[in-house]
Structure formats: C-alpha cells, structure tokens
C-alpha cells in the first residue's frame, strides 16, 4: 500500500466518521472533549480528584456514549471512564448546535 493509498483510505474513513456523527448528534445532549477523544452522551458525571502528591485530576464517567474514533469498529459504548490530568470540556448541546450543513454545505439537518 502506497502512502497515497493510505492517505486516501484515511480521508475516506474520516468522511465516513463525519457522516456517522452527523446522523447521531441529534440523539445526544452533551459533548465531552478530553485530550484524546471526543464523545457524545446524554449521561456525564465529572469528579475533580486530588492525588496523594496534591496534583488535581479529573474522573469523567459517561453512559451510552458515542466516541469519535475512526479506528474503532464500534463507536457506541455502554460505559466510559476517563481519568486525566489534562483539561476536560463538557458542553450541553443547544438545539441550534445540532443544525449541520448537508454534504453540499447547505443547511439541512436539524436533530
């Protein structure tokens, strides 16, 4: 497989992932971003913890989530637990956030 073939494959996988995201985003109320992943979920819990050395870390628990990861065979996961020392961003999606352009860039989907 050439480098060009690999790039084409990855571009196709990313487009397929975006299409799946566009199809499922309307099912969820929250976006959760960590340093490694992007999740959609309706059930998220964030706990701020302190390690024995005094460092602060975050424990994020989600149930029935969708994960943005083009290398996973199944992106729907029943339970997710993330422990990280990095930033965590949790946003509640407004219905206006769910209005995505169609494949031609025109407004069309409104979850």
Secondary structure, 3 states (H helix, E strand, C coil): CCHHHHHHHHHHHHHHHHHHHHHHHHHCCEEEECCCCEEEECEEEEEEEECCCCCEEEEEEEEEEEECCCCCCCCEEEEEEEEECCCCEEEECCHHHHEEECCCCCEEEEC
